[in-house]
Amino acid sequence: MLPAHQNIYFFSKYQNFKFFPIYTSYSETTNIDQILQRRTRDEHNKSVYELDENGDFKYGDKKKGVPLTDVWEIPYLNPKAKERVGYPTQKPLLLLERIIQLTTEKGDRILDPFCGSGTTCVAAKLLEREFIGIDKSSEAVELSLSRLNNPVKTSSNLLKNGRKSYLNADKYALALLKGIDFNPVQRNKGIDAILVDMKIVQY
Ligand SMILES: C[S@@+](CC[C@H](N)C(=O)[O-])C[C@H]1O[C@@H](n2cnc3c(N)ncnc32)[C@H](O)[C@@H]1O
């Protein structure tokens, strides 16, 4: 199978490490009533909705959302992204920002002893943390310094608008391609049909 993920290992020397959950939106299939209505246990210890003296549902406290899971979708930096500085192993700022937000508070100090193009330092600066970056390559250090002077972050349209926003090929184009051996590539406008023998037909 084509590898499409990378693992991040999280270690702490101490038991009382910092960890601040990030909350995300509820999914489209979440039952809103179920999360808003407060629950209690009945005489058989069964979980039931709590009712007030008038028999109406009692509502719970403000909901924070769903804690971030351990599967993160962070798109690769596209080759034309403004954030790209040409460092071969450059990581997206979004990734480093998330790690920093989960594990540190404003004013904490972050060390990246292999900072490369300085992504960790830039993320730390944007999030008002102190930081130390080290790299054996003077080119990497210079690049990091220039990025720190002018931090550029690309926002991902995929994350902003969702995958479904790309699935808007017009039905007429799809109908024309019926019966042809092709893989559709859906875009913001129209559709590109990649024929199995690799010719591209554009509608
Ligand atoms: C994977 S890159 C880091 C990329 C970085 N995360 C970014 O977003 O650009 C690893 C870096 O470690 C540096 N490096 C390797 N061995 C090192 C060492 N012994 N001391 C300091 N830096 C080292 C390399 O020069 C390289 O820039």
The ligand as an ORCA input file, in Angstrom:
! r2SCAN-3c Opt
* xyz 0 1
  C      14.571     16.948      8.590
  S      15.510     18.415      8.575
  C      14.496     19.491      9.512
  C      13.446     20.160      8.673
  C      12.562     21.109      9.427
  N      11.619     20.406     10.247
  C      11.852     22.067      8.473
  O      10.605     22.226      8.566
  O      12.510     22.671      7.640
  C      16.813     17.988      9.651
  C      17.888     19.024      9.831
  O      18.806     18.538     10.787
  C      20.081     19.084     10.485
  N      21.075     18.239     11.191
  C      21.431     16.958     10.932
  N      22.375     16.538     11.807
  C      22.603     17.577     12.650
  C      23.442     17.751     13.768
  N      24.237     16.774     14.191
  N      23.409     18.929     14.420
  C      22.572     19.922     14.002
  N      21.778     19.830     12.934
  C      21.774     18.663     12.266
  C      20.147     19.043      8.980
  O      21.057     20.009      8.493
  C      18.698     19.342      8.589
  O      18.528     20.710      8.294
*
